[in-house]
Amino acid sequence: MARCPALARTVEHVRAFAELMNNRRGRKLKEWIATVQADQIPAVATFAAGLLQDLDAVVAGLSLRYSSGAVEGHNNDIKMIKRQMFGRANFDLPRKRILHAP
């Protein structure tokens, strides 16, 4: 990182964002986005611009202790089973695999 200052700044921004996520400090997101945009690192600036598209939802996601992660995990499992079973059996077998999954 000593040879590439842009990489060092990118690491700082990523670590700052991880701190926002881990400590639920969504209220500081606007400050983080302003800092990233001022630094003009393309990849991180693009990520920050994407966060601005639905800022209220992102702030809520970074602030509240509620999460839909478990539901998304189940959806992912069901989609995986569906892909594995495509064209191999009728609806009964995937249904049994989904209902009896651990």
Backbone as CSV, one residue per row, in Angstrom:
resi,resn,N_x,N_y,N_z,CA_x,CA_y,CA_z,C_x,C_y,C_z
1,MET,0.831,-1.198,0.000,0.000,0.000,0.000,0.869,1.253,0.000
2,ALA,2.125,1.117,0.460,3.022,2.263,0.463,3.321,2.719,-0.961
3,ARG,3.306,1.804,-1.914,3.593,2.142,-3.312,2.388,2.697,-4.059
4,CYS,1.203,2.476,-3.516,-0.018,2.906,-4.220,-0.924,3.668,-3.255
5,PRO,-0.825,5.001,-3.236,-1.640,5.796,-2.312,-3.148,5.623,-2.534
6,ALA,-3.560,5.410,-3.772,-4.992,5.226,-4.049,-5.506,3.951,-3.380
7,LEU,-4.688,2.923,-3.379,-5.079,1.674,-2.720,-5.179,1.873,-1.208
8,ALA,-4.258,2.620,-0.648,-4.295,2.895,0.794,-5.559,3.675,1.160
9,ARG,-5.934,4.659,0.337,-7.165,5.417,0.606,-8.396,4.529,0.448
10,THR,-8.364,3.624,-0.537,-9.483,2.688,-0.725,-9.650,1.810,0.506
11,VAL,-8.557,1.312,1.034,-8.610,0.475,2.240,-9.190,1.264,3.405
12,GLU,-8.802,2.517,3.540,-9.350,3.357,4.620,-10.857,3.505,4.478
13,HIS,-11.323,3.737,3.258,-12.765,3.902,3.036,-13.516,2.605,3.314
14,VAL,-12.969,1.499,2.890,-13.625,0.201,3.116,-13.688,-0.106,4.608
15,ARG,-12.605,0.158,5.316,-12.602,-0.076,6.764,-13.593,0.846,7.474
16,ALA,-13.692,2.085,7.032,-14.648,3.016,7.639,-16.079,2.535,7.396
17,PHE,-16.344,2.028,6.183,-17.689,1.521,5.899,-17.978,0.267,6.727
18,ALA,-16.988,-0.597,6.883,-17.173,-1.791,7.713,-17.478,-1.398,9.150
19,GLU,-16.848,-0.354,9.638,-17.125,0.134,10.997,-18.559,0.649,11.091
20,LEU,-19.030,1.326,10.047,-20.430,1.781,10.024,-21.383,0.588,10.100
21,MET,-21.077,-0.451,9.342,-21.952,-1.632,9.323,-21.909,-2.379,10.646
22,ASN,-20.721,-2.650,11.137,-20.586,-3.485,12.337,-21.119,-2.813,13.590
23,ASN,-21.027,-1.511,13.668,-21.458,-0.791,14.871,-22.786,-0.067,14.691
24,ARG,-23.471,-0.373,13.582,-24.794,0.217,13.295,-24.784,1.738,13.417
25,ARG,-23.932,2.368,12.651,-23.837,3.831,12.652,-24.322,4.398,11.321
26,GLY,-25.517,4.046,10.960,-26.091,4.497,9.698,-26.234,5.995,9.601
27,ARG,-26.349,6.657,10.727,-26.513,8.114,10.710,-25.253,8.820,10.196
28,LYS,-24.118,8.133,10.186,-22.875,8.722,9.696,-22.614,8.382,8.228
29,LEU,-23.573,7.752,7.578,-23.379,7.323,6.195,-23.200,8.507,5.249
30,LYS,-23.967,9.571,5.433,-23.846,10.733,4.549,-22.444,11.330,4.629
31,GLU,-21.872,11.366,5.815,-20.499,11.869,5.965,-19.521,10.974,5.209
32,TRP,-19.701,9.656,5.333,-18.825,8.722,4.647,-18.920,8.902,3.135
33,ILE,-20.143,9.048,2.626,-20.346,9.225,1.185,-19.688,10.515,0.713
34,ALA,-19.835,11.596,1.478,-19.204,12.868,1.101,-17.681,12.739,1.064
35,THR,-17.116,12.034,2.020,-15.669,11.819,2.047,-15.212,11.012,0.837
36,VAL,-15.951,9.964,0.502,-15.599,9.119,-0.642,-15.699,9.902,-1.946
37,GLN,-16.747,10.684,-2.092,-16.908,11.446,-3.325,-15.823,12.514,-3.472
38,ALA,-15.399,13.085,-2.363,-14.339,14.089,-2.412,-12.998,13.458,-2.776
39,ASP,-12.788,12.202,-2.411,-11.521,11.515,-2.667,-11.400,11.043,-4.111
40,GLN,-12.508,10.863,-4.794,-12.565,10.514,-6.214,-11.817,9.227,-6.580
41,ILE,-12.068,8.184,-5.818,-11.585,6.845,-6.185,-12.743,6.172,-6.909
42,PRO,-12.577,5.847,-8.207,-13.716,5.434,-9.029,-14.568,4.298,-8.470
43,ALA,-13.965,3.209,-8.052,-14.759,2.054,-7.611,-15.559,2.368,-6.354
44,VAL,-14.947,3.036,-5.404,-15.635,3.349,-4.151,-16.678,4.439,-4.385
45,ALA,-16.371,5.393,-5.271,-17.332,6.459,-5.582,-18.568,5.893,-6.266
46,THR,-18.382,4.904,-7.129,-19.525,4.255,-7.783,-20.389,3.533,-6.761
47,PHE,-19.762,2.850,-5.814,-20.498,2.176,-4.742,-21.291,3.191,-3.927
48,ALA,-20.667,4.321,-3.587,-21.338,5.360,-2.801,-22.511,5.949,-3.565
49,ALA,-22.339,6.152,-4.872,-23.436,6.681,-5.686,-24.612,5.705,-5.706
50,GLY,-24.316,4.411,-5.721,-25.383,3.412,-5.664,-26.130,3.457,-4.342
51,LEU,-25.408,3.728,-3.255,-26.067,3.841,-1.951,-27.005,5.036,-1.903
52,LEU,-26.657,6.093,-2.600,-27.493,7.301,-2.601,-28.839,7.070,-3.283
53,GLN,-28.926,6.089,-4.153,-30.178,5.843,-4.871,-31.310,5.459,-3.931
54,ASP,-31.001,4.806,-2.831,-32.028,4.444,-1.853,-31.469,4.682,-0.452
55,LEU,-31.096,5.914,-0.196,-30.382,6.269,1.019,-31.166,5.938,2.284
56,ASP,-32.462,6.197,2.300,-33.254,5.936,3.505,-33.224,4.450,3.892
57,ALA,-33.352,3.578,2.901,-33.331,2.143,3.185,-31.946,1.704,3.656
58,VAL,-30.898,2.251,3.070,-29.542,1.881,3.472,-29.262,2.351,4.892
59,VAL,-29.663,3.574,5.207,-29.466,4.089,6.569,-30.225,3.223,7.573
60,ALA,-31.458,2.851,7.231,-32.231,1.984,8.126,-31.550,0.629,8.286
61,GLY,-31.044,0.079,7.190,-30.370,-1.211,7.253,-29.099,-1.176,8.088
62,LEU,-28.413,-0.032,8.070,-27.184,0.101,8.843,-27.443,0.523,10.283
63,SER,-28.652,0.951,10.583,-28.951,1.469,11.924,-29.758,0.513,12.788
64,LEU,-30.728,-0.148,12.193,-31.644,-0.980,12.962,-31.067,-2.369,13.181
65,ARG,-31.499,-3.012,14.251,-30.994,-4.344,14.545,-31.773,-5.432,13.805
66,TYR,-32.851,-5.054,13.131,-33.655,-6.019,12.397,-32.982,-6.358,11.073
67,SER,-33.135,-7.602,10.630,-32.504,-8.034,9.394,-33.391,-9.053,8.695
68,SER,-33.341,-9.033,7.384,-34.055,-10.043,6.604,-33.088,-11.095,6.080
69,GLY,-31.916,-11.178,6.696,-30.900,-12.112,6.254,-31.338,-13.558,6.282
70,ALA,-32.058,-13.954,7.314,-32.511,-15.350,7.406,-33.485,-15.683,6.279
71,VAL,-34.381,-14.771,5.984,-35.346,-14.992,4.897,-34.614,-15.085,3.565
72,GLU,-33.655,-14.198,3.353,-32.889,-14.237,2.108,-32.098,-15.528,1.992
73,GLY,-31.609,-16.034,3.096,-30.898,-17.310,3.074,-31.797,-18.456,2.658
74,HIS,-33.026,-18.479,3.166,-33.982,-19.520,2.777,-34.339,-19.396,1.300
75,ASN,-34.526,-18.156,0.823,-34.820,-17.959,-0.601,-33.679,-18.485,-1.457
76,ASN,-32.453,-18.218,-1.039,-31.287,-18.690,-1.778,-31.246,-20.224,-1.809
77,ASP,-31.551,-20.862,-0.688,-31.569,-22.324,-0.630,-32.620,-22.905,-1.568
78,ILE,-33.795,-22.304,-1.573,-34.878,-22.786,-2.442,-34.494,-22.638,-3.908
79,LYS,-33.884,-21.514,-4.258,-33.464,-21.308,-5.646,-32.395,-22.322,-6.049
80,MET,-31.491,-22.653,-5.132,-30.456,-23.635,-5.422,-31.084,-25.011,-5.678
81,ILE,-32.033,-25.405,-4.844,-32.715,-26.690,-5.029,-33.464,-26.695,-6.356
82,LYS,-34.102,-25.593,-6.678,-34.840,-25.489,-7.940,-33.893,-25.665,-9.129
83,ARG,-32.717,-25.019,-9.071,-31.743,-25.162,-10.158,-31.223,-26.603,-10.262
84,GLN,-30.966,-27.217,-9.119,-30.464,-28.588,-9.127,-31.493,-29.559,-9.703
85,MET,-32.760,-29.310,-9.468,-33.809,-30.242,-9.851,-34.402,-29.935,-11.227
86,PHE,-33.973,-28.867,-11.870,-34.581,-28.466,-13.136,-34.490,-29.592,-14.165
87,GLY,-35.640,-29.989,-14.668,-35.713,-31.002,-15.707,-35.516,-32.429,-15.229
88,ARG,-35.387,-32.659,-13.951,-35.104,-34.007,-13.452,-36.320,-34.703,-12.853
89,ALA,-37.253,-33.928,-12.331,-38.390,-34.556,-11.668,-39.581,-33.604,-11.735
90,ASN,-40.731,-34.142,-11.384,-41.893,-33.260,-11.321,-41.830,-32.444,-10.017
91,PHE,-42.853,-31.729,-9.716,-42.849,-30.797,-8.588,-42.747,-31.496,-7.229
92,ASP,-43.157,-32.747,-7.128,-43.198,-33.434,-5.832,-41.826,-33.577,-5.174
93,LEU,-40.808,-33.945,-5.948,-39.491,-34.157,-5.356,-38.858,-32.858,-4.843
94,PRO,-38.820,-31.780,-5.636,-38.278,-30.536,-5.071,-39.069,-30.049,-3.862
95,ARG,-40.376,-30.270,-3.893,-41.215,-29.861,-2.758,-40.794,-30.597,-1.496
96,LYS,-40.562,-31.898,-1.617,-40.130,-32.682,-0.449,-38.763,-32.234,0.038
97,ARG,-37.848,-31.953,-0.903,-36.519,-31.488,-0.499,-36.585,-30.154,0.235
98,ILE,-37.455,-29.265,-0.215,-37.584,-27.958,0.423,-38.207,-28.095,1.800
99,LEU,-39.280,-28.877,1.908,-39.985,-29.000,3.185,-39.208,-29.768,4.238
100,HIS,-38.339,-30.682,3.796,-37.591,-31.492,4.743,-36.132,-31.065,4.872
101,ALA,-35.835,-29.900,4.356,-34.458,-29.395,4.463,-34.154,-29.038,5.907
102,PRO,-32.889,-29.215,6.313,-32.537,-28.905,7.733,-32.584,-27.437,8.037
